[in-house]
Amino acid sequence: MSDELTEEGNARPNMGVHPGLWIGVLMPAVIWAVQMQLNYWAVRGACVRGSNARLYSVTVIALLLIAFSELCAWIGARRSGAGERVEWGALVSNSRFMLALGLLSGAVFFIAVLAQGIPAIILHPCQL
């Protein structure tokens, strides 16, 4: 990891974790929960109108937001130095762990949102 320079020119160690990593870990679960609640809220109106357009849009927006949160995690990992090579047996940084956790949780919640969007494609909104 590179050290930041203070105004006096002294090296200051880079402490903490990049915020993009936290976005990558926490946001997919929040997006999934909000998407599920919005779909439950929108299904009655979709039944009245006979159109799944609102359900489609909520699912697509949620998928795009999850992909964006994973991009934030990837950028945060690169900026915090999580992608640097380490020797065999060396301790791995918490940034690398958070990157792996964020990418894994993002993949799981991406699949969950996608699976919740499939019934909107197959079924009529009044059957949901």
C-alpha atoms as one frame of an Amber mdcrd trajectory, in Angstrom:
protein
   0.000   0.000   0.000   1.193   3.483  -0.680   1.428   6.089   2.023  -0.195
   9.483   1.693   1.825  12.647   2.164   0.741  15.295   4.639   1.083  19.016
   3.979   4.479  18.989   5.674   5.694  16.243   3.335   5.724  13.509   5.985
   4.418  10.074   5.107   1.140   9.169   6.745   0.089   5.523   6.616  -3.143
   4.769   4.803  -5.383   3.706   7.692  -8.800   2.154   7.394 -10.703   0.672
   4.514 -11.806   2.460   1.358 -15.536   3.383   1.434 -16.075   1.595  -1.876
 -15.393  -1.703  -0.149 -18.108  -0.997   2.406 -20.480  -0.110  -0.428 -19.682
  -3.431  -2.098 -20.311  -5.408   1.086 -23.448  -3.704   2.410 -25.354  -2.277
  -0.538 -26.322  -5.501  -2.380 -28.301  -6.726   0.631 -29.995  -3.352   1.069
 -30.819  -3.159  -2.642 -32.277  -6.678  -2.553 -34.497  -5.829   0.439 -35.711
  -2.580  -1.118 -36.364  -4.317  -4.458 -38.417  -7.009  -2.750 -40.503  -4.449
  -0.853 -41.050  -2.306  -3.953 -42.199  -5.340  -5.929 -44.682  -6.298  -3.192
 -45.940  -2.726  -3.208 -46.210  -2.518  -7.016 -47.886  -5.866  -7.734 -51.412
  -4.685  -6.852 -51.169  -1.754  -9.259 -49.676  -4.035 -11.914 -52.681  -6.336
 -11.548 -55.113  -3.438 -11.974 -53.278  -2.175 -15.071 -52.534  -5.662 -16.411
 -48.913  -4.740 -17.100 -45.669  -5.904 -15.513 -43.679  -2.867 -16.703 -43.189
  -1.454 -13.193 -42.064  -4.838 -11.870 -39.600  -5.162 -14.758 -38.191  -1.703
 -14.157 -37.725  -2.266 -10.413 -35.851  -5.504 -11.098 -33.645  -4.014 -13.817
 -32.793  -0.961 -11.704 -31.938  -3.191  -8.738 -29.668  -5.345 -10.906 -27.895
  -2.262 -12.245 -27.437  -0.858  -8.744 -25.957  -4.131  -7.510 -23.557  -4.172
 -10.454 -22.599  -0.560  -9.677 -21.956  -1.396  -6.019 -19.639  -4.214  -7.102
 -17.820  -1.801  -9.388 -17.388   0.523  -6.388 -15.931  -2.391  -4.409 -13.531
  -3.230  -7.218 -12.364   0.399  -7.505 -12.056   0.657  -3.725  -9.932  -2.471
  -3.643  -7.619  -1.157  -6.337  -7.211   2.157  -4.533  -6.518   0.486  -1.192
  -3.935  -1.868  -2.682  -5.851  -5.100  -2.168  -4.793  -6.419  -5.555  -1.067
  -6.444  -4.830   0.783  -9.754  -4.861   1.696 -11.263  -1.512   4.129 -13.996
  -0.605   2.894 -17.463   0.259   1.884 -17.606   3.924   1.701 -13.834   4.345
  -1.253 -12.311   6.107  -3.836 -11.015   3.680  -5.128  -7.511   4.284  -8.636
  -6.756   5.429  -9.166  -4.895   2.139  -8.679  -8.101   0.191 -11.059  -9.944
   2.519 -13.681  -7.225   2.106 -13.252  -7.354  -1.658 -13.858 -11.120  -1.681
 -16.826 -10.779   0.686 -18.304  -7.919  -1.344 -17.973  -9.712  -4.663 -19.439
 -12.900  -3.231 -22.382 -11.169  -1.562 -22.950  -9.112  -4.698 -23.120 -12.269
  -6.801 -25.517 -13.935  -4.360 -27.870 -10.951  -4.201 -27.651 -10.416  -7.971
 -28.874 -13.979  -8.451 -31.561 -13.461  -5.767 -32.908 -10.323  -7.474 -32.788
 -12.051 -10.841 -34.674 -15.055  -9.420 -37.322 -12.754  -7.944 -37.724 -11.049
 -11.329 -38.381 -14.285 -13.234 -42.001 -14.703 -12.005 -42.829 -11.234 -13.353
 -41.788 -12.464 -16.782 -43.622 -15.787 -16.663 -46.807 -14.991 -14.726 -49.611
 -12.488 -15.187 -49.447  -9.786 -12.473 -52.704 -10.969 -10.901 -51.146 -14.396
 -10.338 -48.225 -12.942  -8.367
